[in-house]
């Protein structure tokens, strides 16, 4: 083999080997041998672990794991891996999911008049920063309709009054079913979901609110906070349940402020905190990093 052939052969050998990647998430009762069983399964299927995160909650004796792994394209399909892992999952009584890495979740965003969180999510979906496809936006007002239409996303105007609320929620569920929605995001949607709707969307609805709740309830919470001389502005993203703003917390942001901030300054800072907390929560959900432990979340980052 001459020099040119040697260089060509070396270059070919250094090319990345094509692979497919998956993410496996698991939670189950804590017991010796779980990690060995999972790693053994991956080894038997010719998989290479890229990243692994695990956590054992000693007080609850519960185990959590997220494994990002790769394999040769011709080895096993996603469906085959799922079928093969099902037996292991049954043996260890696991709650588990196995998904292709980077699969885009189908997301529906709900918004009222304020568009800062919606705009942030639309941008991150459009650029691929978060693995999601926003399949629709639902609003009880038309303020954000033009923005949504610019992104070429279906916009549904569902006004809500005391009398029309059951009808509006029924239509929302129809949209969720028709569009095969996997996650509903309340991006400053200023209507309280009924207990029935919250139950039907449990575990797949994320809300954002300012962390002044419950200290500053009602209208103009940032103005109330300004009058009390607060020293931090924050926001909390959480899963929705029947208890208003008390679902499992996913992400929180806190920003220091001082006496020089006006009420309008607090509103502006609060918008930044809300966007950051909500985008983190949506990102971690779409990447399969969040697991529930009662009213708490375990986030394997």
N, C-alpha and C positions, 0 to 999 in steps of 0.2 A: 504494500500500500504506500503510495507516494504521500508527500507532505499535504497536498491539497485534499486528497481523499481522507487523510487522517483528521484534518481540520474539520471537514464536512461531517465525518462520522462523530467527532467529538461534539460538534454543535447539535447534531441530531439527538445525541444521548442526553444533552442538557436541556432539551425542550421539556416543558411541563407535561406530565402525563395527564391526559384528560380524565376527569373524575366527575362524579355527581355528589352533591352534598345534602345531608339531611340534619334535622334537629329532633332529638328525642327528649321529651320531658316526662318525668316520673315522680309520683309521690305515693307513699305507702307507709304502713306501720314499720317502725325501725326494727331491724333484725340483722344479725351478722350474716355476711355473705351476699348482700344485695349488689354491692359494687362489683364483686367478683363475677356474679351471674351476668350482669349487664355487659361488662367488659369481655367476658367469655363469649357472649352472643355476638358481639361486634367482631371479635377475632375470628370466630367460626364463619362469619359471612364476609370475610376479607375486607373489613372496614378499618379505616385509620382515624383515630380520635384527633380532632383539630383543637377542640376546646371543651373543657369539662368543668362544671360548677356543681357543688353539692353542699347540702346543709342538713344536719340532724338536730331537730328541736328536742332537747333532752326532757323538758318539762312535759311535752305532749307525746314523747317517744314516737315522733313522726319523721320520716326521711324524705328529702327532696333532691332531685338531680336534673340537670340539663346537660345533654351531650350533643355537641356539634361534630359530625363525623363525615368522612368522605369514603367513596368506594368507586371501583371501576364501573363505567357505564353498563358494561355487559354482565355485571355480576348479578345484582338483584334489583328489581323494580321497587318503587315505593310500596305498591300494593303487596308484593311478595314479602318485603321486610315486615310490613304490618301483620300479615298473616302468620309469619314465623314467630314474631315477637308476642303474639296474642297468648300463646301457651305459657311463655315465661311470665307475662303479666298476670295470668290467671293463677299461676303457682304462688306468686308473691302478693296476690290481691292488690295489684297496682292500679292507680289511676294513671293513664299514660296517653300521650299523643306522639305521633311520628309524622313529621311533615317535611317536604322539600325545603331546604334552606332558601330564604328570600321569597317564599310564596306570598303574594300580595293578598292581604285580607280585604274582604268587601266591607266597606265602611259607609254608614249613613251618618251625616252630621246634622244636628238640630241647632238652630240659632234663633234669636229674637231680633233685636235691633243692633246690638253692638257686634261689630264684625272682626275685631282684632284676632280672636282665637281661630275663627273660621278662616281668615285670610292666611294665617300662619300654617294651618293644616293643609289648605289648598296648595300653597307653595311647596310644602314638603312632599306632598303626594305627587305633584307635577314633576318635581326634580328627582324623585326616587329616593329622597333622603329617608323616608319611612316606608317600609314595605306594605303599602296599602293602596287600594283603589277606591276613591270616593265615588260611590255609585249614585248618590243622590244627596240633596240638601233639603231639609224640611224646615219650614219657618211659619210662625204665627203672624209674621209681618213681611212686607215686601222690600224692606230696606236693603237687603243683600242680594236681591234677585239679579241685578245687572252684573255684579261681581261673579256670581255663580254661573250665569249664562256665558260670560267671557271665557270661563274655564271649560265650557261645553259640557256641563254636568246638569242633569235634570233637577229642576227646582219645583218643589211642591209647596204651595201656599195653603196652610191649614189653620185658619183662624180659630181661636179657642175662647169660648165664653163658658160661663157656668152651665148653661143649658146645652151647648154644643160639644162639651169636653168628651163625653162618652163616644160620640160619633167621630170626633177628630182622632181619638186614640185608636178606635177600631180601624180607621183608614190608615193610620200609621202602621199598625200591625200588618195590614194588607200589603203595604209598600215593602215592609221588612221581608215578608214572605215572597212577594213577587220578584224582588231583586236579590233574593238569597243573601241577605245582609248577615254578616258575622259579628259586627260590632257597631253599636250606636254610641255616638259621642255628643254629649250635651255641651256645646261650645258657647256658653252663656245663653242657654235657652231658659227664659225666665218664666217657665210654667212648671208647677209641681206635678210630677207624674202620679197617677193614681196607684194605690197599693196593688191592684190587679195587674196593671201594666208593668209596674216595677218587678213583680213576681215573674211575669212571663219573660222579661228581658234580663233576669238575674244572671250575673256573671258575664254579661256581654254589653253592659251599658256603663260608660264612664262620664262623670260630671266634674265640672270645675267650679270652685267658688273661692271667694276671698277668705283668708284665715281669720278674719275678724269675727266670723260666726263662731259661737252664738253671742259674742260680746256686743256686736253692733248689728242688730237685726233691722229689717225693714228698709225703707228708702234711704238712699245716699249714705251707705255705710262708711265710705271714705271721709265724708264730711263729718260724720259722727266721730270717727277716729281722730280727725284733725282737731276737733274741739276738745278731745281728751289728751292731746299731746303725745300720741303714740310714737314709739321709737323704732318700730319695724313695720314693714308692709309685707304681707305674705299671701300665698294662695295654696290651695289643697285640691288635688285631683283624687277622686275616689270612685269605687264602684257604687252603683245605685242600688239601694234596697228600700224597704218600706219605711225605714226611719229617715226622716228628712236630713240630708247632709251628714249622716252618721254611718255610711257604708264603709267597707274596708279601704283604708288609705293606701294609695299607690305612690304618689309623689307630692312633695311639698317644696316650696321656694320661699325664702325669706330675704328681704332686702332692707338694709339699715337706712333710716331716714333721721332727720333732726328737726329742730324748731324752725329752720329756715324754709321748710317745705310748705307750700300752700296746699289747700284742699285739692286744687287742680293738679298740683305736682304729685300728690299721693295717688290720684286717679291714674296718672300716666305711668308711675312706677308700678302700680298695681296691675296694669295691663301687661307689662313686661313679665311680672311674676306669674300671672295667669297663663300666658302663652307658654312659658318655660315649663311649668308644672304639667300642663295638659299635654304638651308635645312629648314629654318624657313618659307619661302614663300610656299614651297611645302607642308610642314606639315600643315600650317594653311588652305591652300586650300583643302587638303584631309580631314581635320577634319571639314570642313564646317564652318570656322570661318571668311571668307572674304566676304564682301558685297560691291558692287560698288555704289558710289555716284558721278555721273559724271566722272571726271578724278581723283577722290580720292577713296581711299579704307577705309572702316570701318572694323576693325578687332576685333571681340568679343572674347577676350582671357579669 
